[in-house]
Amino acid sequence: MDQQRKHVSDTPSPAGELEAAPERDGMTCKDSMRYGSQQLDGHSPTAALDARVLLSHVLRKDEAWLIAHDSEIIEVDHSIRYAELLARRRRGEPVAHITGSREFWSLQLAVSPSVLIPRPETELLVELALRRIPADADWRIADLGTGSGAVALAIAIERPRCQVIATDRSHGALQLAKRNARELGIGNVAFVAGSWCLPLAALGFELIVSNPPYVADDDPHLREGDLVYEPPLALRAGPSGLDALAVIAAQAREILTAPGWLLVEHGFGQQSTVAKLLTEAGGRDILCHRDHAGLPRVTECRLCAADPKEA
Ligand SMILES: C[S@@+](CC[C@H](N)C(=O)[O-])C[C@H]1O[C@@H](n2cnc3c(N)ncnc32)[C@H](O)[C@@H]1O
């Protein structure tokens, strides 16, 4: 064996059923990443990245380590485990379900089939909310449809004096969000079961954020990629995809107090209808923001119970 190459020693993973096993003897990290990328080519639009994430998960090393140690030899049991995970990915299972986690706003979050896998574009919602919340504010903030808790936890950690209260109708999601808060040691967040603003009716909030479901029921994307594995409750919102956004726009003013910010994520192409819904609900200063891909993604407005609704 090449003396420059060392074995990666780590806790052995439990052996499982072997599928599509590669030639394993003497595979280096670099060979394994190349092999994994080839295996996933045509099965994933992000084959090389997926292979890196899965190898890093098996070895329990971060991706920077893999690149810095690309000539290390992988132990056979790790290679077997890696081949199993590649086979699951080839069958379409999302990487985040295979590894059980996804990074969002630099927080490592547990994810499961009960929740939407947090998307990078949703970081725009967090970024815009933080622009509105002064660093020393002690506001009460609502996150409607919290899923894994991604948005609520990101805001709570950035604004430790605020109290974030998050709702969801899915008990599986709430359990996972609570686990994420506990494991990350974030204490200024609470999770309540119920539909949108209804469980919050007795409270006042300076700001509401929401990334609700906004995919139309017959959208063909629901039959593709990760969406096939995610809960319909997190994705589908009626014939136009606007059912949830319409309810949130109508309910939000009842629980907002000054300055009364509402920020919602939506699909591109929905921005003018969302603006109309917010105007009808009494929203002012309506502004739509684009994501990094240049697509209209988040609309914000000011809305208070005292404001008149459009006639
Ligand atoms: C698109 S996911 C967003 C999850 C998370 N906020 C994120 O950005 O990753 C929408 C969430 O809304 C929840 N949801 C659907 N209908 C709801 C309702 N009527 N009331 C509260 N939450 C609801 C779903 O369970 C799901 O967790």
The ligand as an SDF file (V2000), in Angstrom:
LIG
                    3D

 27 29  0  0  0  0  0  0  0  0999 V2000
  -43.6040   24.9800    3.2090 C   0  0  0  0  0  0  0  0  0  0  0  0
  -43.5910   24.2250    4.7900 S   0  0  0  0  0  0  0  0  0  0  0  0
  -42.4830   25.3380    5.6460 C   0  0  0  0  0  0  0  0  0  0  0  0
  -41.7370   24.7350    6.7780 C   0  0  0  0  0  0  0  0  0  0  0  0
  -40.6710   25.6550    7.3790 C   0  0  0  0  0  0  0  0  0  0  0  0
  -41.2360   26.9140    7.8030 N   0  0  0  0  0  0  0  0  0  0  0  0
  -39.5670   25.9140    6.3810 C   0  0  0  0  0  0  0  0  0  0  0  0
  -39.5170   27.0240    5.8180 O   0  0  0  0  0  0  0  0  0  0  0  0
  -38.7330   25.0290    6.1560 O   0  0  0  0  0  0  0  0  0  0  0  0
  -45.1930   24.6810    5.3690 C   0  0  0  0  0  0  0  0  0  0  0  0
  -45.5330   24.2290    6.7770 C   0  0  0  0  0  0  0  0  0  0  0  0
  -46.8890   24.6590    7.0380 O   0  0  0  0  0  0  0  0  0  0  0  0
  -47.5420   23.6590    7.7980 C   0  0  0  0  0  0  0  0  0  0  0  0
  -48.9900   23.8340    7.6470 N   0  0  0  0  0  0  0  0  0  0  0  0
  -49.8060   23.4410    6.6520 C   0  0  0  0  0  0  0  0  0  0  0  0
  -51.0750   23.8090    6.8990 N   0  0  0  0  0  0  0  0  0  0  0  0
  -51.0600   24.4740    8.0920 C   0  0  0  0  0  0  0  0  0  0  0  0
  -52.0480   25.1410    8.8770 C   0  0  0  0  0  0  0  0  0  0  0  0
  -53.3340   25.1780    8.4950 N   0  0  0  0  0  0  0  0  0  0  0  0
  -51.6520   25.7350   10.0230 N   0  0  0  0  0  0  0  0  0  0  0  0
  -50.3670   25.7120   10.4200 C   0  0  0  0  0  0  0  0  0  0  0  0
  -49.3790   25.1100    9.7230 N   0  0  0  0  0  0  0  0  0  0  0  0
  -49.7250   24.5030    8.5800 C   0  0  0  0  0  0  0  0  0  0  0  0
  -47.0140   22.3550    7.2400 C   0  0  0  0  0  0  0  0  0  0  0  0
  -47.2010   21.2940    8.1520 O   0  0  0  0  0  0  0  0  0  0  0  0
  -45.5470   22.7170    7.0010 C   0  0  0  0  0  0  0  0  0  0  0  0
  -44.7700   22.4110    8.1410 O   0  0  0  0  0  0  0  0  0  0  0  0
  1  2  1  0
  2  3  1  0
  2 10  1  0
  3  4  1  0
  4  5  1  0
  5  6  1  0
  5  7  1  0
  7  8  2  0
  7  9  1  0
 10 11  1  0
 11 12  1  0
 11 26  1  0
 12 13  1  0
 13 14  1  0
 13 24  1  0
 14 15  1  0
 14 23  1  0
 15 16  2  0
 16 17  1  0
 17 18  1  0
 17 23  2  0
 18 19  1  0
 18 20  2  0
 20 21  1  0
 21 22  2  0
 22 23  1  0
 24 25  1  0
 24 26  1  0
 26 27  1  0
M  CHG  2   2   1   9  -1
M  END
$$$$
